[in-house]
Amino acid sequence: MISSLTTMSLIVLHSRSLFSDKKIPVLIGVIMSLLWFHLYDHTIEDTTLLIGSPGLFIILAAIMYFSGKIRWYLPEPA
């Protein structure tokens, strides 16, 4: 639990330096928190693969959807 929290904190803090909009690092943190919660929640159940795969697919789809709207190489408007 401690290693996942420190890793998420490191990624969120690093993403704050990359994006001018401060909502994006918060969104990254929320999505990663949901991912870690989802993984930890299903590690003790027998149906981990059955329940975990669709959940991870939905999280991946959300990441792809929101990151697809980011214009990485365009200059910011003045």
N, C-alpha and C positions, 0 to 999 in steps of 0.2 A: 504494500500500500504506500509506504514512504517513497519507494523508488518511482512508482507511477506518478505520485504527486509532484516530486521534484522534476521528473522528466517533462510533465505537462507544464509546470511553471517555467522551465527553461525555454520550451518551445513558444509559449505565449509571450514571454518577455522578449524573445528574439523577434517574434513577428511584430511586436510593437515598434521595433526599430525599422522594419521593412515597409510598413503601411502608414500612410498619413492619416487615414480614417481609423479612429480608435475602436470602431465597432467590429472591425474584422478580427483583431486578436481576441476579443470577447467571444465572438462566434466560434473561432477556432477552439478556444478553451471549453466552451459548452459542448461542442461536438465531440471533442476528445474525452470529456467527462462522461458523456453518454456512452461512448465506445468502451471506456474502461469499466463503467458500471455494468454494462451489458456483458462484458467478458467475465467479470468477477461474479456476477449474478448466476451465470450458467455453468460455472466450473464444477459445481458439486452435483449437478443433476445428470441423470442418465440420458436425457434427451437434448444434450448440449448441441449436437450437430443439427438436429432437426429444428430447434428453436433459434440457435445462434446464427445459422447461415442466412435466413431471411432478414434477421435484425441487422447483421453486418452489411448485407446488401443494401438495405434502406439507408444506413448511415453513409456508406460509400456513395450511393446515388445523391444524397444531399450534399456531400463534399464536392462531388463532380459538378453538380448544378450550380452551387454558389461560387466555386472557383472558376467556372466557365465564364462568369460575368465580369471577372477581374481582367482589366486590360493591362497586362504586365509591361508592355513595351511602349505604350503611348505616353507622351508627356502629359503632366497634369494641366488642366485648364488654368489660365491665369486669374 
